Amino acid sequence: MRLLGNILWFVLAGFWLFIGYAFAAVLCFIFIVTIPFGIAALRIALFGVWPFGRAVVPQAGKGFGSTLGNILWFVLGGWYLALLHIVTGVLLCLTIIGIPLGLANFKLITVSMRPFGREIVSVEEAHRRGYGSAVAF
């Protein structure tokens, strides 16, 4: 079921999401100061290509640097990205076929608002770490 969801997601939304986040990453790589933001955008882009079967979990041992990065990310564009994922997710949930895709879009909200101090792992690994109730699929 995950494979079918990922293929459908890639064809209908994931490819375009990947292109958008990858373009943002390339722009961030132009300026040396924003390279960490480019790396975060690439991580989101790769997660956005194939979201079913993976989860975003907090990364242990991250401190002030990731908090500061998340604040800058949120102010400069994270809120906008989250809003786009919410609107797209709601629109996708209006159809029965689009419900899983809408849920995948909602899953991207967490990482689009706070990419620093988070890591993307398989759902099985998230369950092993004790984040089972936070993982939807």
C-alpha positions, 0 to 999 in steps of 0.5 A, a space after each residue: 500500500 505504501 508503494 502505491 501511495 508513493 507512486 501516486 504521490 510522486 506522479 500527482 504532487 511529489 515531483 513538483 514539490 521536489 522541484 520547488 524545494 530543490 530550486 530553493 536549495 540551489 538559491 540557498 547554495 548561491 550564498 555561503 551563509 545560507 548553505 544550511 538552509 539549502 541542505 534543509 531544503 534538500 532534505 525536505 525535497 527528498 522527503 517530499 518525493 517519497 513520504 509514505 513509510 517515513 516519518 519526521 522525528 526529533 533529533 537528539 542533542 540539538 541545541 541553540 543552533 538548530 533553535 536559531 535556525 528554525 526561528 530564521 527559517 520560520 520567519 523567512 518562509 517556513 510559515 508560508 510553506 506550512 500554509 501552502 501544505 495546509 491549503 493543498 492538503 485540505 483541497 486534496 482531502 476533498 476527494 476520496 482518492 486525494 485523502 492519503 495525499 492530503 494526509 501526506 501533505 499534512 505530514 510535511 507541515 512539521 518539517 516545513 516549519 522546523 527542519 533543523 533538529 529533526 531527522 527523517 527515518 522509516 516508520 519502523 525506526 520511529 516506532 522503535 524510538 517510541 514515536 509510534 503515536 505521532 506517526 500516521 503512516 
